[in-house]
Amino acid sequence: MTSSFSSYVPGDWVRHPDAEDWGLGQVQSAVGARVTVNFRHAGKRLVNTDQVALQVVKAPEEASED
């Protein structure tokens, strides 16, 4: 049985550690290890956080993009 708990919540801003060119992404939904993120330069992606640890970052108005 899998848990529906996720350490990411909708609205979080994240980066994919192996795809820096995707830019910042905002979490749209998170159910267990399935996290849907809308990345600025790659669009909407489903990320399995059992395989990839997304890096939570500050909101864009508080963080420099590049």
PQR file with spaces between the fields and no chain letter, atoms N, CA, C, O and H, PARSE charges and radii, in Angstrom:
ATOM       1  N    MET     1       0.845   -1.182    0.000 -0.4000 1.5000
ATOM       2  CA   MET     1       0.000    0.000    0.000 -0.0000 2.0000
ATOM       3  C    MET     1       0.889    1.244    0.000  0.5500 1.7000
ATOM       4  O    MET     1       1.849    1.334    0.766 -0.5500 1.4000
ATOM       5  N    THR     2       0.556    2.205   -0.872 -0.4000 1.5000
ATOM       6  CA   THR     2       1.346    3.429   -0.947 -0.0000 2.0000
ATOM       7  C    THR     2       0.641    4.553   -0.215  0.5500 1.7000
ATOM       8  O    THR     2      -0.584    4.571   -0.097 -0.5500 1.4000
ATOM       9  H    THR     2      -0.223    2.133   -1.495  0.4000 1.0000
ATOM      10  N    SER     3       1.425    5.473    0.264 -0.4000 1.5000
ATOM      11  CA   SER     3       0.893    6.619    0.986 -0.0000 2.0000
ATOM      12  C    SER     3       0.546    7.737    0.011  0.5500 1.7000
ATOM      13  O    SER     3       1.213    7.901   -1.010 -0.5500 1.4000
ATOM      14  H    SER     3       2.420    5.458    0.167  0.4000 1.0000
ATOM      15  N    SER     4      -0.501    8.510    0.324 -0.4000 1.5000
ATOM      16  CA   SER     4      -0.850    9.642   -0.538 -0.0000 2.0000
ATOM      17  C    SER     4      -0.160   10.919   -0.059  0.5500 1.7000
ATOM      18  O    SER     4      -0.370   11.988   -0.632 -0.5500 1.4000
ATOM      19  H    SER     4      -1.043    8.376    1.153  0.4000 1.0000
ATOM      20  N    PHE     5       0.664   10.813    0.988 -0.4000 1.5000
ATOM      21  CA   PHE     5       1.376   11.966    1.515 -0.0000 2.0000
ATOM      22  C    PHE     5       2.537   12.333    0.595  0.5500 1.7000
ATOM      23  O    PHE     5       3.238   11.456    0.091 -0.5500 1.4000
ATOM      24  H    PHE     5       0.835    9.944    1.453  0.4000 1.0000
ATOM      25  N    SER     6       2.735   13.626    0.379 -0.4000 1.5000
ATOM      26  CA   SER     6       3.862   14.118   -0.397 -0.0000 2.0000
ATOM      27  C    SER     6       4.487   15.278    0.360  0.5500 1.7000
ATOM      28  O    SER     6       3.792   16.020    1.054 -0.5500 1.4000
ATOM      29  H    SER     6       2.165   14.339    0.789  0.4000 1.0000
ATOM      30  N    SER     7       5.799   15.433    0.227 -0.4000 1.5000
ATOM      31  CA   SER     7       6.462   16.556    0.891 -0.0000 2.0000
ATOM      32  C    SER     7       6.348   17.833    0.050  0.5500 1.7000
ATOM      33  O    SER     7       6.791   18.898    0.481 -0.5500 1.4000
ATOM      34  H    SER     7       6.363   14.830   -0.337  0.4000 1.0000
ATOM      35  N    TYR     8       5.763   17.735   -1.132 -0.4000 1.5000
ATOM      36  CA   TYR     8       5.538   18.893   -2.000 -0.0000 2.0000
ATOM      37  C    TYR     8       4.065   19.256   -1.960  0.5500 1.7000
ATOM      38  O    TYR     8       3.204   18.379   -1.888 -0.5500 1.4000
ATOM      39  H    TYR     8       5.402   16.871   -1.483  0.4000 1.0000
ATOM      40  N    VAL     9       3.777   20.545   -2.007 -0.4000 1.5000
ATOM      41  CA   VAL     9       2.392   20.989   -1.995 -0.0000 2.0000
ATOM      42  C    VAL     9       2.151   21.921   -3.183  0.5500 1.7000
ATOM      43  O    VAL     9       3.060   22.628   -3.618 -0.5500 1.4000
ATOM      44  H    VAL     9       4.477   21.257   -2.065  0.4000 1.0000
ATOM      45  N    PRO    10       0.920   21.918   -3.704 -0.5600 1.5000
ATOM      46  CA   PRO    10       0.622   22.836   -4.805  0.2800 2.0000
ATOM      47  C    PRO    10       1.008   24.268   -4.440  0.5500 1.7000
ATOM      48  O    PRO    10       0.727   24.757   -3.346 -0.5500 1.4000
ATOM      49  N    GLY    11       1.660   24.916   -5.397 -0.4000 1.5000
ATOM      50  CA   GLY    11       2.124   26.279   -5.170 -0.0000 2.0000
ATOM      51  C    GLY    11       3.609   26.362   -4.902  0.5500 1.7000
ATOM      52  O    GLY    11       4.213   27.417   -5.099 -0.5500 1.4000
ATOM      53  H    GLY    11       1.888   24.520   -6.286  0.4000 1.0000
ATOM      54  N    ASP    12       4.228   25.244   -4.444 -0.4000 1.5000
ATOM      55  CA   ASP    12       5.680   25.226   -4.238 -0.0000 2.0000
ATOM      56  C    ASP    12       6.393   25.500   -5.553  0.5500 1.7000
ATOM      57  O    ASP    12       5.931   25.078   -6.613 -0.5500 1.4000
ATOM      58  H    ASP    12       3.738   24.387   -4.284  0.4000 1.0000
ATOM      59  N    TRP    13       7.513   26.204   -5.486 -0.4000 1.5000
ATOM      60  CA   TRP    13       8.375   26.422   -6.644 -0.0000 2.0000
ATOM      61  C    TRP    13       9.556   25.485   -6.518  0.5500 1.7000
ATOM      62  O    TRP    13      10.158   25.368   -5.451 -0.5500 1.4000
ATOM      63  H    TRP    13       7.887   26.547   -4.625  0.4000 1.0000
ATOM      64  N    VAL    14       9.890   24.806   -7.630 -0.4000 1.5000
ATOM      65  CA   VAL    14      10.932   23.787   -7.609 -0.0000 2.0000
ATOM      66  C    VAL    14      11.813   23.873   -8.854  0.5500 1.7000
ATOM      67  O    VAL    14      11.477   24.522   -9.845 -0.5500 1.4000
ATOM      68  H    VAL    14       9.401   24.901   -8.497  0.4000 1.0000
ATOM      69  N    ARG    15      12.950   23.190   -8.760 -0.4000 1.5000
ATOM      70  CA   ARG    15      13.836   22.966   -9.911 -0.0000 2.0000
ATOM      71  C    ARG    15      14.073   21.458  -10.004  0.5500 1.7000
ATOM      72  O    ARG    15      14.107   20.761   -8.990 -0.5500 1.4000
ATOM      73  H    ARG    15      13.223   22.663   -7.956  0.4000 1.0000
ATOM      74  N    HIS    16      14.236   20.971  -11.220 -0.4000 1.5000
ATOM      75  CA   HIS    16      14.600   19.571  -11.442 -0.0000 2.0000
ATOM      76  C    HIS    16      16.126   19.521  -11.491  0.5500 1.7000
ATOM      77  O    HIS    16      16.722   20.184  -12.339 -0.5500 1.4000
ATOM      78  H    HIS    16      14.209   21.537  -12.044  0.4000 1.0000
ATOM      79  N    PRO    17      16.773   18.762  -10.616 -0.5600 1.5000
ATOM      80  CA   PRO    17      18.241   18.783  -10.529  0.2800 2.0000
ATOM      81  C    PRO    17      18.953   18.275  -11.780  0.5500 1.7000
ATOM      82  O    PRO    17      20.114   18.617  -12.004 -0.5500 1.4000
ATOM      83  N    ASP    18      18.285   17.473  -12.593 -0.4000 1.5000
ATOM      84  CA   ASP    18      18.905   16.921  -13.796 -0.0000 2.0000
ATOM      85  C    ASP    18      18.442   17.622  -15.075  0.5500 1.7000
ATOM      86  O    ASP    18      18.816   17.218  -16.176 -0.5500 1.4000
ATOM      87  H    ASP    18      17.341   17.196  -12.412  0.4000 1.0000
ATOM      88  N    ALA    19      17.634   18.664  -14.931 -0.4000 1.5000
ATOM      89  CA   ALA    19      17.105   19.369  -16.102 -0.0000 2.0000
ATOM      90  C    ALA    19      17.037   20.869  -15.820  0.5500 1.7000
ATOM      91  O    ALA    19      15.959   21.463  -15.846 -0.5500 1.4000
ATOM      92  H    ALA    19      17.331   18.993  -14.036  0.4000 1.0000
ATOM      93  N    GLU    20      18.185   21.473  -15.552 -0.4000 1.5000
ATOM      94  CA   GLU    20      18.234   22.911  -15.235 -0.0000 2.0000
ATOM      95  C    GLU    20      17.628   23.763  -16.343  0.5500 1.7000
ATOM      96  O    GLU    20      17.084   24.834  -16.074 -0.5500 1.4000
ATOM      97  H    GLU    20      19.061   20.991  -15.530  0.4000 1.0000
ATOM      98  N    ASP    21      17.719   23.290  -17.603 -0.4000 1.5000
ATOM      99  CA   ASP    21      17.186   24.060  -18.722 -0.0000 2.0000
ATOM     100  C    ASP    21      15.657   24.147  -18.694  0.5500 1.7000
ATOM     101  O    ASP    21      15.082   24.946  -19.432 -0.5500 1.4000
ATOM     102  H    ASP    21      18.161   22.419  -17.821  0.4000 1.0000
ATOM     103  N    TRP    22      14.987   23.346  -17.860 -0.4000 1.5000
ATOM     104  CA   TRP    22      13.537   23.441  -17.723 -0.0000 2.0000
ATOM     105  C    TRP    22      13.137   24.706  -16.966  0.5500 1.7000
ATOM     106  O    TRP    22      11.989   25.142  -17.054 -0.5500 1.4000
ATOM     107  H    TRP    22      15.455   22.697  -17.260  0.4000 1.0000
ATOM     108  N    GLY    23      14.069   25.295  -16.226 -0.4000 1.5000
ATOM     109  CA   GLY    23      13.777   26.495  -15.448 -0.0000 2.0000
ATOM     110  C    GLY    23      12.975   26.176  -14.196  0.5500 1.7000
ATOM     111  O    GLY    23      12.844   25.020  -13.793 -0.5500 1.4000
ATOM     112  H    GLY    23      15.002   24.941  -16.154  0.4000 1.0000
ATOM     113  N    LEU    24      12.446   27.224  -13.596 -0.4000 1.5000
ATOM     114  CA   LEU    24      11.609   27.045  -12.403 -0.0000 2.0000
ATOM     115  C    LEU    24      10.300   26.377  -12.775  0.5500 1.7000
ATOM     116  O    LEU    24       9.794   26.531  -13.886 -0.5500 1.4000
ATOM     117  H    LEU    24      12.552   28.164  -13.923  0.4000 1.0000
ATOM     118  N    GLY    25       9.768   25.634  -11.825 -0.4000 1.5000
ATOM     119  CA   GLY    25       8.473   25.003  -12.026 -0.0000 2.0000
ATOM     120  C    GLY    25       7.619   25.188  -10.791  0.5500 1.7000
ATOM     121  O    GLY    25       8.123   25.284   -9.672 -0.5500 1.4000
ATOM     122  H    GLY    25      10.180   25.509  -10.922  0.4000 1.0000
ATOM     123  N    GLN    26       6.319   25.235  -11.015 -0.4000 1.5000
ATOM     124  CA   GLN    26       5.395   25.346   -9.879 -0.0000 2.0000
ATOM     125  C    GLN    26       4.603   24.054   -9.774  0.5500 1.7000
ATOM     126  O    GLN    26       4.031   23.573  -10.752 -0.5500 1.4000
ATOM     127  H    GLN    26       5.910   25.157  -11.924  0.4000 1.0000
ATOM     128  N    VAL    27       4.582   23.500   -8.556 -0.4000 1.5000
ATOM     129  CA   VAL    27       3.850   22.263   -8.297 -0.0000 2.0000
ATOM     130  C    VAL    27       2.359   22.527   -8.491  0.5500 1.7000
ATOM     131  O    VAL    27       1.794   23.455   -7.912 -0.5500 1.4000
ATOM     132  H    VAL    27       5.046   23.892   -7.762  0.4000 1.0000
ATOM     133  N    GLN    28       1.735   21.684   -9.323 -0.4000 1.5000
ATOM     134  CA   GLN    28       0.305   21.778   -9.584 -0.0000 2.0000
ATOM     135  C    GLN    28      -0.481   20.809   -8.699  0.5500 1.7000
ATOM     136  O    GLN    28      -1.553   21.140   -8.192 -0.5500 1.4000
ATOM     137  H    GLN    28       2.194   20.930   -9.792  0.4000 1.0000
ATOM     138  N    SER    29       0.074   19.604   -8.526 -0.4000 1.5000
ATOM     139  CA   SER    29      -0.557   18.608   -7.654 -0.0000 2.0000
ATOM     140  C    SER    29       0.509   17.642   -7.172  0.5500 1.7000
ATOM     141  O    SER    29       1.553   17.479   -7.804 -0.5500 1.4000
ATOM     142  H    SER    29       0.944   19.336   -8.938  0.4000 1.0000
ATOM     143  N    ALA    30       0.232   17.004   -6.044 -0.4000 1.5000
ATOM     144  CA   ALA    30       1.165   16.047   -5.469 -0.0000 2.0000
ATOM     145  C    ALA    30       0.380   14.974   -4.734  0.5500 1.7000
ATOM     146  O    ALA    30      -0.310   15.245   -3.751 -0.5500 1.4000
ATOM     147  H    ALA    30      -0.616   17.136   -5.530  0.4000 1.0000
ATOM     148  N    VAL    31       0.503   13.740   -5.237 -0.4000 1.5000
ATOM     149  CA   VAL    31      -0.139   12.598   -4.605 -0.0000 2.0000
ATOM     150  C    VAL    31       0.920   11.514   -4.463  0.5500 1.7000
ATOM     151  O    VAL    31       1.339   10.896   -5.442 -0.5500 1.4000
ATOM     152  H    VAL    31       1.064   13.520   -6.035  0.4000 1.0000
ATOM     153  N    GLY    32       1.335   11.302   -3.234 -0.4000 1.5000
ATOM     154  CA   GLY    32       2.416   10.351   -3.008 -0.0000 2.0000
ATOM     155  C    GLY    32       3.665   10.804   -3.735  0.5500 1.7000
ATOM     156  O    GLY    32       4.098   11.946   -3.583 -0.5500 1.4000
ATOM     157  H    GLY    32       0.994   11.804   -2.440  0.4000 1.0000
ATOM     158  N    ALA    33       4.253    9.905   -4.531 -0.4000 1.5000
ATOM     159  CA   ALA    33       5.479   10.218   -5.259 -0.0000 2.0000
ATOM     160  C    ALA    33       5.198   10.830   -6.626  0.5500 1.7000
ATOM     161  O    ALA    33       6.136   11.144   -7.358 -0.5500 1.4000
ATOM     162  H    ALA    33       3.901    8.977   -4.655  0.4000 1.0000
ATOM     163  N    ARG    34       3.940   11.006   -6.982 -0.4000 1.5000
ATOM     164  CA   ARG    34       3.575   11.567   -8.286 -0.0000 2.0000
ATOM     165  C    ARG    34       3.303   13.059   -8.128  0.5500 1.7000
ATOM     166  O    ARG    34       2.288   13.463   -7.561 -0.5500 1.4000
ATOM     167  H    ARG    34       3.178   10.751   -6.387  0.4000 1.0000
ATOM     168  N    VAL    35       4.233   13.873   -8.642 -0.4000 1.5000
ATOM     169  CA   VAL    35       4.139   15.321   -8.507 -0.0000 2.0000
ATOM     170  C    VAL    35       4.064   15.929   -9.904  0.5500 1.7000
ATOM     171  O    VAL    35       4.962   15.736  -10.723 -0.5500 1.4000
ATOM     172  H    VAL    35       5.057   13.544   -9.103  0.4000 1.0000
ATOM     173  N    THR    36       2.987   16.663  -10.168 -0.4000 1.5000
ATOM     174  CA   THR    36       2.833   17.344  -11.447 -0.0000 2.0000
ATOM     175  C    THR    36       3.341   18.762  -11.292  0.5500 1.7000
ATOM     176  O    THR    36       2.900   19.504  -10.414 -0.5500 1.4000
ATOM     177  H    THR    36       2.257   16.820   -9.502  0.4000 1.0000
ATOM     178  N    VAL    37       4.287   19.133  -12.169 -0.4000 1.5000
ATOM     179  CA   VAL    37       4.938   20.435  -12.096 -0.0000 2.0000
ATOM     180  C    VAL    37       4.810   21.125  -13.451  0.5500 1.7000
ATOM     181  O    VAL    37       5.014   20.500  -14.491 -0.5500 1.4000
ATOM     182  H    VAL    37       4.645   18.530  -12.882  0.4000 1.0000
ATOM     183  N    ASN    38       4.477   22.399  -13.437 -0.4000 1.5000
ATOM     184  CA   ASN    38       4.449   23.202  -14.656 -0.0000 2.0000
ATOM     185  C    ASN    38       5.746   24.007  -14.708  0.5500 1.7000
ATOM     186  O    ASN    38       5.895   25.013  -14.013 -0.5500 1.4000
ATOM     187  H    ASN    38       4.312   22.907  -12.592  0.4000 1.0000
ATOM     188  N    PHE    39       6.688   23.545  -15.549 -0.4000 1.5000
ATOM     189  CA   PHE    39       7.987   24.197  -15.682 -0.0000 2.0000
ATOM     190  C    PHE    39       7.910   25.307  -16.721  0.5500 1.7000
ATOM     191  O    PHE    39       7.222   25.171  -17.733 -0.5500 1.4000
ATOM     192  H    PHE    39       6.566   22.728  -16.113  0.4000 1.0000
ATOM     193  N    ARG    40       8.615   26.401  -16.472 -0.4000 1.5000
ATOM     194  CA   ARG    40       8.585   27.566  -17.362 -0.0000 2.0000
ATOM     195  C    ARG    40       9.018   27.248  -18.785  0.5500 1.7000
ATOM     196  O    ARG    40       8.432   27.762  -19.738 -0.5500 1.4000
ATOM     197  H    ARG    40       9.174   26.512  -15.650  0.4000 1.0000
ATOM     198  N    HIS    41      10.046   26.400  -18.942 -0.4000 1.5000
ATOM     199  CA   HIS    41      10.597   26.145  -20.273 -0.0000 2.0000
ATOM     200  C    HIS    41      10.339   24.726  -20.775  0.5500 1.7000
ATOM     201  O    HIS    41      10.844   24.350  -21.833 -0.5500 1.4000
ATOM     202  H    HIS    41      10.522   25.983  -18.168  0.4000 1.0000
ATOM     203  N    ALA    42       9.571   23.940  -20.042 -0.4000 1.5000
ATOM     204  CA   ALA    42       9.323   22.555  -20.448 -0.0000 2.0000
ATOM     205  C    ALA    42       7.855   22.167  -20.335  0.5500 1.7000
ATOM     206  O    ALA    42       7.479   21.051  -20.694 -0.5500 1.4000
ATOM     207  H    ALA    42       9.162   24.246  -19.183  0.4000 1.0000
ATOM     208  N    GLY    43       7.024   23.075  -19.839 -0.4000 1.5000
ATOM     209  CA   GLY    43       5.603   22.763  -19.702 -0.0000 2.0000
ATOM     210  C    GLY    43       5.322   21.831  -18.536  0.5500 1.7000
ATOM     211  O    GLY    43       6.130   21.693  -17.617 -0.5500 1.4000
ATOM     212  H    GLY    43       7.329   23.982  -19.547  0.4000 1.0000
ATOM     213  N    LYS    44       4.166   21.201  -18.595 -0.4000 1.5000
ATOM     214  CA   LYS    44       3.706   20.355  -17.493 -0.0000 2.0000
ATOM     215  C    LYS    44       4.381   18.990  -17.573  0.5500 1.7000
ATOM     216  O    LYS    44       4.374   18.338  -18.618 -0.5500 1.4000
ATOM     217  H    LYS    44       3.510   21.314  -19.342  0.4000 1.0000
ATOM     218  N    ARG    45       4.964   18.569  -16.452 -0.4000 1.5000
ATOM     219  CA   ARG    45       5.664   17.281  -16.371 -0.0000 2.0000
ATOM     220  C    ARG    45       5.235   16.545  -15.110  0.5500 1.7000
ATOM     221  O    ARG    45       5.035   17.151  -14.057 -0.5500 1.4000
ATOM     222  H    ARG    45       4.970   19.099  -15.604  0.4000 1.0000
ATOM     223  N    LEU    46       5.098   15.232  -15.234 -0.4000 1.5000
ATOM     224  CA   LEU    46       4.829   14.377  -14.086 -0.0000 2.0000
ATOM     225  C    LEU    46       6.167   13.824  -13.604  0.5500 1.7000
ATOM     226  O    LEU    46       6.876   13.160  -14.360 -0.5500 1.4000
ATOM     227  H    LEU    46       5.260   14.740  -16.089  0.4000 1.0000
ATOM     228  N    VAL    47       6.507   14.096  -12.354 -0.4000 1.5000
ATOM     229  CA   VAL    47       7.795   13.692  -11.792 -0.0000 2.0000
ATOM     230  C    VAL    47       7.562   12.648  -10.706  0.5500 1.7000
ATOM     231  O    VAL    47       6.733   12.838   -9.816 -0.5500 1.4000
ATOM     232  H    VAL    47       5.931   14.635  -11.740  0.4000 1.0000
ATOM     233  N    ASN    48       8.299   11.550  -10.790 -0.4000 1.5000
ATOM     234  CA   ASN    48       8.259   10.521   -9.757 -0.0000 2.0000
ATOM     235  C    ASN    48       9.326   10.881   -8.732  0.5500 1.7000
ATOM     236  O    ASN    48      10.519   10.716   -8.988 -0.5500 1.4000
ATOM     237  H    ASN    48       8.972   11.397  -11.513  0.4000 1.0000
ATOM     238  N    THR    49       8.901   11.367   -7.584 -0.4000 1.5000
ATOM     239  CA   THR    49       9.865   11.821   -6.579 -0.0000 2.0000
ATOM     240  C    THR    49      10.520   10.664   -5.816  0.5500 1.7000
ATOM     241  O    THR    49      11.362   10.897   -4.949 -0.5500 1.4000
ATOM     242  H    THR    49       7.932   11.500   -7.376  0.4000 1.0000
ATOM     243  N    ASP    50      10.139    9.423   -6.131 -0.4000 1.5000
ATOM     244  CA   ASP    50      10.909    8.280   -5.631 -0.0000 2.0000
ATOM     245  C    ASP    50      12.211    8.165   -6.429  0.5500 1.7000
ATOM     246  O    ASP    50      13.183    7.574   -5.959 -0.5500 1.4000
ATOM     247  H    ASP    50       9.455    9.234   -6.836  0.4000 1.0000
ATOM     248  N    GLN    51      12.223    8.733   -7.637 -0.4000 1.5000
ATOM     249  CA   GLN    51      13.382    8.673   -8.522 -0.0000 2.0000
ATOM     250  C    GLN    51      14.182    9.979   -8.549  0.5500 1.7000
ATOM     251  O    GLN    51      15.399    9.961   -8.736 -0.5500 1.4000
ATOM     252  H    GLN    51      11.434    9.213   -8.020  0.4000 1.0000
ATOM     253  N    VAL    52      13.491   11.117   -8.362 -0.4000 1.5000
ATOM     254  CA   VAL    52      14.115   12.441   -8.470 -0.0000 2.0000
ATOM     255  C    VAL    52      13.691   13.302   -7.285  0.5500 1.7000
ATOM     256  O    VAL    52      12.499   13.433   -7.009 -0.5500 1.4000
ATOM     257  H    VAL    52      12.503   11.132   -8.210  0.4000 1.0000
ATOM     258  N    ALA    53      14.653   13.885   -6.588 -0.4000 1.5000
ATOM     259  CA   ALA    53      14.350   14.803   -5.490 -0.0000 2.0000
ATOM     260  C    ALA    53      14.337   16.223   -6.050  0.5500 1.7000
ATOM     261  O    ALA    53      15.391   16.801   -6.313 -0.5500 1.4000
ATOM     262  H    ALA    53      15.622   13.778   -6.812  0.4000 1.0000
ATOM     263  N    LEU    54      13.154   16.775   -6.228 -0.4000 1.5000
ATOM     264  CA   LEU    54      13.040   18.146   -6.709 -0.0000 2.0000
ATOM     265  C    LEU    54      13.603   19.097   -5.655  0.5500 1.7000
ATOM     266  O    LEU    54      13.489   18.847   -4.455 -0.5500 1.4000
ATOM     267  H    LEU    54      12.298   16.305   -6.015  0.4000 1.0000
ATOM     268  N    GLN    55      14.210   20.186   -6.117 -0.4000 1.5000
ATOM     269  CA   GLN    55      14.780   21.169   -5.206 -0.0000 2.0000
ATOM     270  C    GLN    55      13.776   22.296   -5.015  0.5500 1.7000
ATOM     271  O    GLN    55      13.459   23.011   -5.966 -0.5500 1.4000
ATOM     272  H    GLN    55      14.302   20.389   -7.092  0.4000 1.0000
ATOM     273  N    VAL    56      13.277   22.461   -3.804 -0.4000 1.5000
ATOM     274  CA   VAL    56      12.342   23.546   -3.504 -0.0000 2.0000
ATOM     275  C    VAL    56      13.123   24.855   -3.449  0.5500 1.7000
ATOM     276  O    VAL    56      14.175   24.935   -2.815 -0.5500 1.4000
ATOM     277  H    VAL    56      13.534   21.880   -3.032  0.4000 1.0000
ATOM     278  N    VAL    57      12.599   25.880   -4.120 -0.4000 1.5000
ATOM     279  CA   VAL    57      13.262   27.181   -4.188 -0.0000 2.0000
ATOM     280  C    VAL    57      12.283   28.274   -3.783  0.5500 1.7000
ATOM     281  O    VAL    57      11.087   28.022   -3.636 -0.5500 1.4000
ATOM     282  H    VAL    57      11.745   25.815   -4.636  0.4000 1.0000
ATOM     283  N    LYS    58      12.793   29.486   -3.605 -0.4000 1.5000
ATOM     284  CA   LYS    58      11.944   30.633   -3.292 -0.0000 2.0000
ATOM     285  C    LYS    58      11.081   30.982   -4.493  0.5500 1.7000
ATOM     286  O    LYS    58      11.394   30.619   -5.627 -0.5500 1.4000
ATOM     287  H    LYS    58      13.764   29.691   -3.725  0.4000 1.0000
ATOM     288  N    ALA    59      10.007   31.680   -4.232 -0.4000 1.5000
ATOM     289  CA   ALA    59       9.119   32.136   -5.308 -0.0000 2.0000
ATOM     290  C    ALA    59       9.901   33.013   -6.284  0.5500 1.7000
ATOM     291  O    ALA    59      10.844   33.687   -5.869 -0.5500 1.4000
ATOM     292  H    ALA    59       9.753   31.975   -3.311  0.4000 1.0000
ATOM     293  N    PRO    60       9.539   33.024   -7.567 -0.5600 1.5000
ATOM     294  CA   PRO    60      10.309   33.749   -8.581  0.2800 2.0000
ATOM     295  C    PRO    60      10.564   35.205   -8.267  0.5500 1.7000
ATOM     296  O    PRO    60      11.646   35.707   -8.574 -0.5500 1.4000
ATOM     297  N    GLU    61       9.618   35.907   -7.669 -0.4000 1.5000
ATOM     298  CA   GLU    61       9.844   37.320   -7.362 -0.0000 2.0000
ATOM     299  C    GLU    61      10.889   37.519   -6.264  0.5500 1.7000
ATOM     300  O    GLU    61      11.389   38.626   -6.066 -0.5500 1.4000
ATOM     301  H    GLU    61       8.740   35.500   -7.419  0.4000 1.0000
ATOM     302  N    GLU    62      11.222   36.411   -5.535 -0.4000 1.5000
ATOM     303  CA   GLU    62      12.228   36.477   -4.488 -0.0000 2.0000
ATOM     304  C    GLU    62      13.555   35.849   -4.919  0.5500 1.7000
ATOM     305  O    GLU    62      14.573   36.037   -4.253 -0.5500 1.4000
ATOM     306  H    GLU    62      10.815   35.511   -5.696  0.4000 1.0000
ATOM     307  N    ALA    63      13.549   35.111   -6.021 -0.4000 1.5000
ATOM     308  CA   ALA    63      14.762   34.408   -6.461 -0.0000 2.0000
ATOM     309  C    ALA    63      15.138   34.877   -7.861  0.5500 1.7000
ATOM     310  O    ALA    63      14.274   35.208   -8.673 -0.5500 1.4000
ATOM     311  H    ALA    63      12.722   34.958   -6.562  0.4000 1.0000
ATOM     312  N    SER    64      16.419   34.901   -8.124 -0.4000 1.5000
ATOM     313  CA   SER    64      16.851   35.237   -9.484 -0.0000 2.0000
ATOM     314  C    SER    64      16.688   34.014  -10.368  0.5500 1.7000
ATOM     315  O    SER    64      17.009   32.900   -9.953 -0.5500 1.4000
ATOM     316  H    SER    64      17.121   34.633   -7.464  0.4000 1.0000
ATOM     317  N    GLU    65      16.197   34.210  -11.572 -0.4000 1.5000
ATOM     318  CA   GLU    65      15.944   33.104  -12.492 -0.0000 2.0000
ATOM     319  C    GLU    65      17.236   32.517  -13.029  0.5500 1.7000
ATOM     320  O    GLU    65      17.374   31.295  -13.083 -0.5500 1.4000
ATOM     321  H    GLU    65      15.937   35.115  -11.908  0.4000 1.0000
ATOM     322  N    ASP    66      18.174   33.340  -13.422 -0.4000 1.5000
ATOM     323  CA   ASP    66      19.412   32.805  -13.998 -0.0000 2.0000
ATOM     324  C    ASP    66      20.609   33.521  -13.471  0.5500 1.7000
ATOM     325  O    ASP    66      21.736   33.200  -13.849 -0.5500 1.4000
ATOM     326  H    ASP    66      18.062   34.333  -13.378  0.4000 1.0000
